[in-house]
Amino acid sequence: MTRTLVIGGGVAGLATAALLAREGHDVRLLERGARWGGRAGTQARDGFRFDTGPSWYLMPRVFDHFFDLLGTTTAEQLDLRLLDPGYRVFSEPGPGAPAGRPFDVPYGPERVAAAFERLERGGARSVQRYVASAEHATELAERFFLYNPFTRLRSLGAWPVLREFPRLAPLLAGSLERFVARRFRHPVLRQVLGYPAVFLGTDPSRAPAMYHLMSALDLGDGVRYPMGGFGELVDRLGALAIDAGAEIVTGAEVTEILTRREGGALVANGVRWRDAEGRTHIEHAHTVVSAADLHHTETQLLPPEAQTYPEAWWHRRQSGPGAVIALLGVRGALPELAHHSLFFTRDWDANFAAIFGPQRAIPDPASIYVCRPSATDPGVAPPGHENLFVLIPVPADPELGGGGPDGAGDAAIERAVDAAVAQIASWAGIPDLAERVVLRETIGPEDFVSDYHSWSGGMLGPSHVLRQSAMFRAQNQSRKVRGLYYAGATTAPGVGVPMCLISAELVLKRIRGDHSPGPLPVRVPTAAEPRR
């Protein structure tokens, strides 16, 4: 049996542990925190339960396929609720003008078309064509790019890819911003279709137009929510890993990946780790998978001669945004907010320039995201209260500081949260919002470094500009150390929970020597081997 160590118990680490244990590996996962989850963490206090990371359940086919690989189903593991509206958009009021009516993005193609038509004549037909194109791009991405280990160039020379190349080339060369602007005039519709770039760690002017495929997810598939939040998803992943035979050790911080020389080549043969009491342990293995931040893995856990992606490589890369996050417990109901709400500034370019430009600063005002899970899940807040998760994209800069409980964070972080609360109150028509906040926890870029070893303090990882996407992104296997693999948002295929699940599958493919570009076939259980 292959002895395998997995570093990091976030989504990618848990998913990798589950897949490899089911494959027959003897898996031990080492997680530095007191509980698993990583960036998909949770905080509980005074009857409130907050997700501290992911909150959008998109790409359902990826989840379905992953659970199928483990011999179960999404329906068996999660209680999903369809959100309608999928999300609500608030636009910045004009000078001296009251806030306008928000724009709801409903569920269902016909209702989406009608909503677009109300804002722009011809919008219905335009969005139908746009979503059809997005769905086609999504199918191509899943068949030939997202699940592709890129170990064989001929996987990109398949006839369907070559046939689509005249259409793919402008999608790769052009920006999402220009792609949207050629099809829609209304500023709110342009923002709705451009904002998914932020989920990819970049802005619409830098994201390839290929990523218009994201609109097939919210406008086509719809938006869902797992009851119990993403903490429930993480718990299910951990339980599935343990059920498959993996062992999970918390309070175990890996300080070194061990290598040895074998026939002139470097080979991974274990790790050195420190437990919660400060004791050092050495553990040997045939295979090591790091699902920790790739920059930390390469530059801190490996010696220079073993680094595929040394510090100089990172100097040529662009980080996604950082984040200021506020977890707010609020007294009374907040019907003005949907489960997901987006607050868009009028000066879109200035907002992104503050985050990604040469003169970086916390945007003011900022385009922010607010999640109100208590709109769907009463278990996340005490009776008579609401649960709000507020995310302010900011530069990936740990010098902005960290957060804390009840206003105890660094000054810049707390000022940004104060401004965001005032903005939500004004734009959504909740004038007493600040007075009703009974609990407040804040998180800043410095916390991402201390909690997750995050490169540059970013909340996501390297941004999805073209030169950091697909085969141009850091891949899932070390080129210097045999038996060392990588999973997670900082490696291929990219950021987001679905991508982390796919990264685990890519590790499994590389260990198997499977060079196929699409999802792995699912083994159907026999009558004597029922589904889990």
VENCOR-V990423 format. One record per helix or strand of 2 or more residues. SS is the DSSP state (H for helix, E for strand). FROM is the first residue (numbers start at 0). LEN is the number of residues. Records with the same first field share a line. If there is no record, write none. Layout:
BEGIN
SS = FROM-LEN ; FROM-LEN
END
This chain:
BEGIN
E = 2-5 ; 25-6 ; 41-4 ; 47-4 ; 79-3 ; 86-5 ; 102-3 ; 223-3 ; 246-4 ; 252-10 ; 264-10 ; 279-5 ; 286-4 ; 321-10 ; 339-5 ; 367-4 ; 384-10 ; 436-7 ; 480-2 ; 483-3
H = 10-13 ; 59-10 ; 73-4 ; 108-11 ; 122-22 ; 152-5 ; 158-15 ; 175-6 ; 186-8 ; 195-4 ; 208-13 ; 229-14 ; 293-7 ; 303-3 ; 310-5 ; 347-9 ; 372-3 ; 377-3 ; 397-3 ; 410-18 ; 432-4 ; 444-8 ; 454-3 ; 465-3 ; 469-3 ; 496-16
END
